[in-house]
């Protein structure tokens, strides 16, 4: 069946699972300039297990909003106990990254470093003049930084 009646209306947010919301909140607000919209204890139970597809899930979240209105949800699971930190490479199927335009790429790398974020290589300049590099954080997430020519 080809149902053409449902369409995407807008982007709501991108969710990132983190080891600790408290451990990353300063990075997102002080370094990247996002604003905290809210924090919630989402809890667990059958309904939550059905939403996230994880038996025994118990979680909390924080919703953040970037300078351009883009929203990121940080999700912290208390259970189940067999959680792992994924360290996928960009070439691994299922890997994803966020990309942020910044005013000064090298200065942003310096601001990110105390929070455990490192560049995965040397920043490169495209023929258009855009400078870009991937960064990797302690929870395994990838953020691409782009500095466009003025």
Secondary structure, 3 states (H helix, E strand, C coil): CCCCCCCCCCCCCEEEECCCHHHHHHHHHHHCCCEEEEEEEEEECHHHHHHHCCCCCEEEEEEEECCCCCEEEEEEEEECCCCCCCCCCCCCCCCCCEEEECCCHHHHHHHHHCCCCEECCCCEECCCCCEEEEEECCCCCEEEEEECCC
